[in-house]
Amino acid sequence: MLTLYDLDPDGVKIIVDWDSMVVNASVFIPCINTKKTIAECRRIFKLKEWGIEIRVLVEDTKLGVRIWRTY
């Protein structure tokens, strides 16, 4: 069961501790479906009224999305 703030871009539930995310913090979310991940993160950040910076990256040979909280 997914909560309002969980991600599941590739059908696998990803839980991020959003309440611990401070301004300028970032998190890398490994995934294949980067477009869905970006859409889900934008939805969550809009609910929280936070600013977001998003980049699709390969980190340690894993494709994914890194997001930063900007405000």
CNS distance restraints for C-alpha pairs under 8 A (distance, minus, plus):
assign (resid   2 and name CA) (resid   6 and name CA) 5.81 0.50 0.50
assign (resid   2 and name CA) (resid   7 and name CA) 7.74 0.50 0.50
assign (resid   2 and name CA) (resid  13 and name CA) 7.19 0.50 0.50
assign (resid   4 and name CA) (resid  44 and name CA) 7.91 0.50 0.50
assign (resid   5 and name CA) (resid  15 and name CA) 7.73 0.50 0.50
assign (resid   5 and name CA) (resid  16 and name CA) 7.87 0.50 0.50
assign (resid   5 and name CA) (resid  18 and name CA) 7.95 0.50 0.50
assign (resid   5 and name CA) (resid  44 and name CA) 6.14 0.50 0.50
assign (resid   6 and name CA) (resid  13 and name CA) 6.81 0.50 0.50
assign (resid   6 and name CA) (resid  14 and name CA) 5.94 0.50 0.50
assign (resid   6 and name CA) (resid  15 and name CA) 5.18 0.50 0.50
assign (resid   6 and name CA) (resid  16 and name CA) 6.89 0.50 0.50
assign (resid   7 and name CA) (resid  12 and name CA) 8.00 0.50 0.50
assign (resid   7 and name CA) (resid  13 and name CA) 5.83 0.50 0.50
assign (resid   7 and name CA) (resid  14 and name CA) 4.96 0.50 0.50
assign (resid   7 and name CA) (resid  15 and name CA) 6.50 0.50 0.50
assign (resid   7 and name CA) (resid  37 and name CA) 7.29 0.50 0.50
assign (resid   7 and name CA) (resid  40 and name CA) 6.57 0.50 0.50
assign (resid   7 and name CA) (resid  41 and name CA) 7.80 0.50 0.50
assign (resid   8 and name CA) (resid  12 and name CA) 5.09 0.50 0.50
assign (resid   8 and name CA) (resid  13 and name CA) 4.63 0.50 0.50
assign (resid   8 and name CA) (resid  14 and name CA) 5.88 0.50 0.50
assign (resid   8 and name CA) (resid  37 and name CA) 7.67 0.50 0.50
assign (resid   9 and name CA) (resid  13 and name CA) 7.95 0.50 0.50
assign (resid   9 and name CA) (resid  31 and name CA) 6.86 0.50 0.50
assign (resid   9 and name CA) (resid  32 and name CA) 7.78 0.50 0.50
assign (resid   9 and name CA) (resid  33 and name CA) 5.89 0.50 0.50
assign (resid   9 and name CA) (resid  34 and name CA) 7.49 0.50 0.50
assign (resid   9 and name CA) (resid  36 and name CA) 5.49 0.50 0.50
assign (resid   9 and name CA) (resid  37 and name CA) 5.19 0.50 0.50
assign (resid   9 and name CA) (resid  40 and name CA) 7.79 0.50 0.50
assign (resid  10 and name CA) (resid  31 and name CA) 6.55 0.50 0.50
assign (resid  10 and name CA) (resid  32 and name CA) 6.61 0.50 0.50
assign (resid  10 and name CA) (resid  33 and name CA) 6.10 0.50 0.50
assign (resid  17 and name CA) (resid  21 and name CA) 7.04 0.50 0.50
assign (resid  21 and name CA) (resid  25 and name CA) 5.95 0.50 0.50
assign (resid  21 and name CA) (resid  26 and name CA) 7.60 0.50 0.50
assign (resid  21 and name CA) (resid  69 and name CA) 7.32 0.50 0.50
assign (resid  22 and name CA) (resid  69 and name CA) 6.93 0.50 0.50
assign (resid  23 and name CA) (resid  68 and name CA) 7.89 0.50 0.50
assign (resid  23 and name CA) (resid  69 and name CA) 5.19 0.50 0.50
assign (resid  23 and name CA) (resid  70 and name CA) 5.51 0.50 0.50
assign (resid  23 and name CA) (resid  71 and name CA) 5.34 0.50 0.50
assign (resid  24 and name CA) (resid  68 and name CA) 5.99 0.50 0.50
assign (resid  24 and name CA) (resid  69 and name CA) 5.29 0.50 0.50
assign (resid  24 and name CA) (resid  70 and name CA) 5.45 0.50 0.50
assign (resid  24 and name CA) (resid  71 and name CA) 7.50 0.50 0.50
assign (resid  25 and name CA) (resid  68 and name CA) 5.64 0.50 0.50
assign (resid  25 and name CA) (resid  69 and name CA) 5.79 0.50 0.50
assign (resid  26 and name CA) (resid  66 and name CA) 6.66 0.50 0.50
assign (resid  26 and name CA) (resid  67 and name CA) 5.36 0.50 0.50
assign (resid  26 and name CA) (resid  68 and name CA) 4.20 0.50 0.50
assign (resid  26 and name CA) (resid  69 and name CA) 6.44 0.50 0.50
assign (resid  27 and name CA) (resid  66 and name CA) 5.58 0.50 0.50
assign (resid  27 and name CA) (resid  67 and name CA) 5.61 0.50 0.50
assign (resid  27 and name CA) (resid  68 and name CA) 6.77 0.50 0.50
assign (resid  28 and name CA) (resid  64 and name CA) 6.76 0.50 0.50
assign (resid  28 and name CA) (resid  65 and name CA) 5.71 0.50 0.50
assign (resid  28 and name CA) (resid  66 and name CA) 4.25 0.50 0.50
assign (resid  28 and name CA) (resid  67 and name CA) 6.58 0.50 0.50
assign (resid  29 and name CA) (resid  64 and name CA) 5.42 0.50 0.50
assign (resid  29 and name CA) (resid  65 and name CA) 5.22 0.50 0.50
assign (resid  29 and name CA) (resid  66 and name CA) 6.18 0.50 0.50
assign (resid  30 and name CA) (resid  62 and name CA) 6.33 0.50 0.50
assign (resid  30 and name CA) (resid  63 and name CA) 5.81 0.50 0.50
assign (resid  30 and name CA) (resid  64 and name CA) 4.02 0.50 0.50
assign (resid  30 and name CA) (resid  65 and name CA) 6.43 0.50 0.50
assign (resid  31 and name CA) (resid  37 and name CA) 7.53 0.50 0.50
assign (resid  31 and name CA) (resid  62 and name CA) 7.90 0.50 0.50
assign (resid  31 and name CA) (resid  63 and name CA) 6.03 0.50 0.50
assign (resid  31 and name CA) (resid  64 and name CA) 4.71 0.50 0.50
assign (resid  31 and name CA) (resid  65 and name CA) 7.23 0.50 0.50
assign (resid  32 and name CA) (resid  63 and name CA) 6.48 0.50 0.50
assign (resid  32 and name CA) (resid  64 and name CA) 6.67 0.50 0.50
assign (resid  33 and name CA) (resid  37 and name CA) 6.42 0.50 0.50
assign (resid  34 and name CA) (resid  38 and name CA) 6.08 0.50 0.50
assign (resid  34 and name CA) (resid  56 and name CA) 7.04 0.50 0.50
assign (resid  34 and name CA) (resid  64 and name CA) 6.41 0.50 0.50
assign (resid  34 and name CA) (resid  65 and name CA) 6.43 0.50 0.50
assign (resid  35 and name CA) (resid  39 and name CA) 6.26 0.50 0.50
assign (resid  36 and name CA) (resid  40 and name CA) 6.11 0.50 0.50
assign (resid  37 and name CA) (resid  41 and name CA) 6.11 0.50 0.50
assign (resid  37 and name CA) (resid  65 and name CA) 7.24 0.50 0.50
assign (resid  38 and name CA) (resid  42 and name CA) 6.08 0.50 0.50
assign (resid  38 and name CA) (resid  54 and name CA) 7.39 0.50 0.50
assign (resid  38 and name CA) (resid  65 and name CA) 7.32 0.50 0.50
assign (resid  39 and name CA) (resid  43 and name CA) 6.24 0.50 0.50
assign (resid  40 and name CA) (resid  44 and name CA) 6.32 0.50 0.50
assign (resid  41 and name CA) (resid  45 and name CA) 6.06 0.50 0.50
assign (resid  42 and name CA) (resid  46 and name CA) 6.01 0.50 0.50
assign (resid  42 and name CA) (resid  52 and name CA) 7.42 0.50 0.50
assign (resid  43 and name CA) (resid  47 and name CA) 6.33 0.50 0.50
assign (resid  44 and name CA) (resid  48 and name CA) 6.32 0.50 0.50
assign (resid  45 and name CA) (resid  49 and name CA) 5.84 0.50 0.50
assign (resid  45 and name CA) (resid  50 and name CA) 5.17 0.50 0.50
assign (resid  45 and name CA) (resid  51 and name CA) 6.82 0.50 0.50
assign (resid  45 and name CA) (resid  52 and name CA) 6.84 0.50 0.50
assign (resid  46 and name CA) (resid  50 and name CA) 6.32 0.50 0.50
assign (resid  46 and name CA) (resid  51 and name CA) 7.95 0.50 0.50
assign (resid  50 and name CA) (resid  69 and name CA) 6.59 0.50 0.50
assign (resid  50 and name CA) (resid  70 and name CA) 7.01 0.50 0.50
assign (resid  50 and name CA) (resid  71 and name CA) 5.45 0.50 0.50
assign (resid  51 and name CA) (resid  69 and name CA) 5.71 0.50 0.50
assign (resid  51 and name CA) (resid  70 and name CA) 4.76 0.50 0.50
assign (resid  51 and name CA) (resid  71 and name CA) 4.95 0.50 0.50
assign (resid  52 and name CA) (resid  67 and name CA) 6.66 0.50 0.50
assign (resid  52 and name CA) (resid  68 and name CA) 5.61 0.50 0.50
assign (resid  52 and name CA) (resid  69 and name CA) 4.97 0.50 0.50
assign (resid  52 and name CA) (resid  70 and name CA) 5.44 0.50 0.50
assign (resid  52 and name CA) (resid  71 and name CA) 7.64 0.50 0.50
assign (resid  53 and name CA) (resid  67 and name CA) 5.60 0.50 0.50
assign (resid  53 and name CA) (resid  68 and name CA) 5.05 0.50 0.50
assign (resid  53 and name CA) (resid  69 and name CA) 6.68 0.50 0.50
assign (resid  53 and name CA) (resid  70 and name CA) 6.72 0.50 0.50
assign (resid  54 and name CA) (resid  65 and name CA) 6.89 0.50 0.50
assign (resid  54 and name CA) (resid  66 and name CA) 5.91 0.50 0.50
assign (resid  54 and name CA) (resid  67 and name CA) 4.62 0.50 0.50
assign (resid  54 and name CA) (resid  68 and name CA) 6.58 0.50 0.50
assign (resid  55 and name CA) (resid  65 and name CA) 5.73 0.50 0.50
assign (resid  55 and name CA) (resid  66 and name CA) 5.41 0.50 0.50
assign (resid  55 and name CA) (resid  67 and name CA) 6.58 0.50 0.50
assign (resid  56 and name CA) (resid  63 and name CA) 7.55 0.50 0.50
assign (resid  56 and name CA) (resid  64 and name CA) 5.86 0.50 0.50
assign (resid  56 and name CA) (resid  65 and name CA) 4.50 0.50 0.50
assign (resid  56 and name CA) (resid  66 and name CA) 6.38 0.50 0.50
assign (resid  57 and name CA) (resid  63 and name CA) 5.96 0.50 0.50
assign (resid  57 and name CA) (resid  64 and name CA) 5.61 0.50 0.50
assign (resid  57 and name CA) (resid  65 and name CA) 5.90 0.50 0.50
assign (resid  57 and name CA) (resid  66 and name CA) 6.87 0.50 0.50
assign (resid  58 and name CA) (resid  62 and name CA) 5.18 0.50 0.50
assign (resid  58 and name CA) (resid  63 and name CA) 4.42 0.50 0.50
assign (resid  58 and name CA) (resid  64 and name CA) 6.18 0.50 0.50
assign (resid  59 and name CA) (resid  63 and name CA) 6.59 0.50 0.50
assign (resid  59 and name CA) (resid  64 and name CA) 7.55 0.50 0.50
